[in-house]
Every structure is written in structure tokens, then in C-alpha cells.
């Protein structure tokens, strides 16, 4: 198996791969956050939340036609609100990054 230079290949379990010197492993948690589109996701690496088009700085989230859903977006924003208090830095798919704790998530709606 070959990975990108400096990164270990994607494996399904630790038993599938022999760790090599200088390997880099990244642990990420993924969240389904539909709204912009049915397949929208966010992922968290340490205290960095990557939101794609689900959450943008000082902008309403665009509901991607034809399957974007305001109801789904409201549920996703409610879920993301539960992540406040963890000092997360948000990196949207477009625009400036920002601190989750000091941001009004209602601006996305």
C-alpha cells in the first residue's frame, strides 16, 4: 500500500498496517450536517471544525437546489450549537475562519 508522501495510507484497522518511522496519523470525527445539501458533512480534528458549506462566517447558508432543506439545516445548526464551549475554531468552505464560541449560529439560517 502506498500513501501520500509523509502520510500513512488509509487502512480499515491497525492490524492492516505496519507503522513506519515518520508516519503521520490524523484522527477525525465526522458529522452528518444536511441542509446545504443532503450529503453535507462537517469534520472535527482536535479543536478544528471544518464545515464546508454548512456554516459560513456572517453569511446565510445557501440551500443547494433542488434538495437543500431548511428543516435539515435548522437541525444541523442545532447540533453544531451543542459543540459550543469547546473552544473550536471553525474553517468554512469559503471565507474567513472564526471562533465557534463567540459566533451567532443563527446567522446561517
N, C-alpha and C positions, 0 to 999 in steps of 0.2 A: 504494500500500500504506500502510495506517495501522497504527501500533504504539500501545502504551500510552504515555501521556504521559511523556516523558523517556526512553523506551526505543526502540531501533530495532526494526523489525519482524523477525520470524523470516524468514530467507532461506536458500536452499539453497547459495548461493555468493556470494562477494564481488562478482562481476560483476552479480548481480541487484539490487544496491542502491547508490545514490549516497549516500555518507556525508554527514551533515548536522552542522552545529555543535551541540555538546552531546549528541550521540548517546552512548548507553551500551551497550557490548557486554560480554556475560558469556560466558566460556568455561568449559564444564563437561564433565567426563568422567563417563560413565555406566557402571555396573557391574551386570550381572545378578546378583542375590543371592537366588535362590529359597530357600524354606524356609517362611517365614511363609505365603506363597502362591507358586504357580508364577511369577507375574509380578512378584515383588518386585524392586526396584532400589534402588541407592544412587547418589548422585552427588557428585562432588568439585568444589568451586570453590576454587581456591587451596589453602589448608590447612584448609578446612571440609568435613567429610564429613557429608552428610545421609543418614540411614539408614532413615527411615520406621519400619516395624515390624520390620525385620530385626534391629536391635540397639537395646536399651533399657538405661538405666542401672540396674544392680543388679536386673534382672528377667530371668526366662527369656522367650525369645521364644515367643509363642503361635503354635502351628501352626494356621492357619486351616483349619477343616474345610470341605469334605471333601478338599481337595487339598494341604494343607500337608504338608511332608515333613521329617522329622528328618534323613534322609540328606542331602537337599539343603541343609538348614540347616547341618549339620556342614561340608559342602564350602564353603558361603558364609562361615562363620566362619573356616575355614582360609584362605580367600582374603583376608578382611579382616585377618587376623593378619599377612599379608605387607605390609600398609601401615603397620605399627608402625615407629617410628624416623623418621617424617617430621613429627613434632610436629603431628599432626592434631587438630583439635577436632571432636568428634562431636556432631551435632544429631539426636537421635532424633525420631520422630513424636510421642512422648509423653514427658513427664518432663524431667529435668534434662539439660543438655549436659555433656560430660566430655572429658577428655584421653585420646586413644586409647593413647598410650604407657604410661600408668600403670594401665590398666584390664585386668582379667582377662576376656578374651572368652569364656572357658569358662562364665561366669555365664549366658550366653544359652542354653546347652543344658540 
